[in-house]
């Protein structure tokens, strides 16, 4: 049974930073994509950052490149999303997810390739 638990969301002023964490348990190495997604009210879910665990390559949505960094700590079974220079348009519910790469490009940013999802953590930039 896979469990993903996000934490670290909150209210931050524009230009500020937050670090999201996702503690995960129970998934196997066959799940080779780990990612962060977000969804704002009235908008579609967006793949924000992904990591291909097979080689460690990372991928980002254009809207967050240069500001967000995804990383993982295998010893702690934890995925992170460091978010800097936050903007009001980054306001959304953020979800971590684990899945298997299915041929999308860029890799690990396509929600349909993800099977396991956390419950989400709210990020508000205001």
C-alpha positions in Angstrom: 0.0 0.0 0.0 1.5 3.3 -1.2 1.3 6.4 1.0 2.4 9.9 0.1 2.1 12.6 2.7 2.9 16.3 1.7 3.8 19.0 4.1 5.3 22.5 4.0 2.6 24.6 2.4 1.4 27.9 3.8 1.0 31.6 3.2 4.0 33.5 1.9 4.5 37.0 0.4 5.5 37.4 -3.2 9.2 36.9 -3.6 9.3 34.5 -0.7 10.3 30.9 -0.5 8.7 27.6 0.7 9.9 24.0 0.7 7.4 21.3 0.3 8.1 17.8 1.5 6.5 14.5 0.5 7.1 11.4 2.6 6.5 8.3 0.7 6.2 4.6 1.6 5.4 1.4 -0.1 6.3 2.1 -3.8 8.7 0.0 -5.8 11.5 0.9 -8.1 9.3 0.1 -11.0 7.7 3.5 -10.3 10.4 5.6 -11.9 8.8 9.0 -12.0 8.3 11.2 -9.0 6.7 14.6 -9.4 4.9 17.7 -8.1 1.7 18.9 -9.6 -0.5 21.8 -8.7 -4.1 22.8 -9.3 -5.6 26.2 -8.8 -9.3 26.8 -8.6 -10.9 26.8 -12.0 -7.7 25.7 -13.7 -6.4 22.3 -15.0 -3.8 20.3 -13.1 -0.3 21.3 -14.1 2.8 19.2 -13.8 5.3 21.5 -12.1 8.4 19.4 -11.6 9.4 15.8 -12.1 12.4 13.6 -11.5 13.2 10.4 -13.4 14.6 8.2 -10.8 16.3 5.9 -13.3 19.0 8.5 -13.9 18.1 11.4 -11.6 17.2 13.8 -14.5 14.8 16.6 -13.5 12.2 18.4 -15.6 10.2 21.6 -15.0 7.3 23.4 -16.3 8.4 26.6 -18.1 6.4 28.6 -15.6 8.7 27.6 -12.7 12.1 27.0 -14.4 14.8 28.8 -12.5 12.7 29.2 -9.4 11.7 25.7 -8.3 14.0 22.8 -7.6 12.9 19.2 -7.2 15.0 16.8 -5.2 14.8 13.5 -3.4 16.4 12.0 -0.3 16.3 8.2 -0.8 17.5 7.5 2.7 14.4 9.4 4.1 12.0 8.3 1.3 11.2 11.9 0.8 10.7 14.1 -2.2 11.2 17.9 -1.9 10.2 20.9 -3.9 12.1 24.1 -3.1 10.2 27.1 -4.3 11.9 30.5 -4.5 10.8 33.8 -5.9 7.2 32.9 -5.4 4.5 34.7 -7.4 0.8 35.1 -6.7 0.2 32.9 -9.8 1.9 30.0 -7.9 -1.0 29.9 -5.5 -2.5 26.4 -5.8 -2.9 23.1 -4.1 0.3 21.2 -4.6 0.4 17.4 -4.9 3.2 14.9 -5.0 2.9 11.8 -7.0 4.7 8.6 -7.9 4.3 6.8 -11.2 5.9 5.2 -14.2 7.3 6.9 -17.3 5.1 6.2 -20.3 6.8 8.1 -23.1 5.6 11.6 -22.5 7.8 14.6 -23.2 9.1 16.2 -21.1 9.3 13.1 -18.9 7.5 12.8 -15.6 5.3 15.9 -16.0 2.2 14.1 -17.4 -0.3 13.4 -14.7 -1.9 10.4 -16.5 1.4 8.5 -16.0 1.1 8.8 -12.2 -0.7 6.2 -10.2 -0.2 7.3 -6.6 -1.0 10.7 -5.2 -0.8 12.5 -1.9 -3.6 14.5 -0.4 -2.1 17.9 -1.3 -0.8 20.9 0.6 -2.0 24.5 0.0 0.4 27.2 -1.1 -0.9 30.8 -1.1 1.2 33.6 -2.3 -0.2 37.0 -1.3 
